[in-house]
C-alpha cells in the first residue's frame, strides 16, 4: 500500500466544516487545516487534517508513505518515548477525539495527566 501520487495544500479558512481524518474532530468553518488528495492503493482519495494532527505528524516526523494509518498507534508510540519525572516511561491511557484530549499515566509514581493533546506534546504553550 502506497501513494501513486498525492498533493497537500494548506487551507487558511475552510468554507464549510470537515472531519479530521486522524482524530475525527470537526474542523469548523473558517478554521485552517491541511487538505490532501491523490491516488492511494489504486483508489482516488481526499481528506482533511486539523492543525493539531498535522503538527503531530510533522513535529515527530511520522511516516506518511503508507497513508495516515492508525493515528492512535502513532500517538501511542510518541507518548511512550516520554519519561515521567520519576524516570519511568509514560503510558497512553486514553485519547479522546472529543476535544482532542489525552490521558497519560506513569506506573512508577501513579502520575496522571489529562489535558489537550497539543499542550502535552508541546505544540502550543500551556494555558493556565
Beta strands, then each sheet from edge to edge (+ up, - down):
strand 1: 3-11
strand 2: 18-19
strand 3: 26-27
strand 4: 33-40
strand 5: 43-50
strand 6: 90-96
strand 7: 101-106
strand 8: 112-116
sheet 1: 1+ 4- 5+
sheet 2: 2+ 3-
sheet 3: 6+ 7- 8+
end
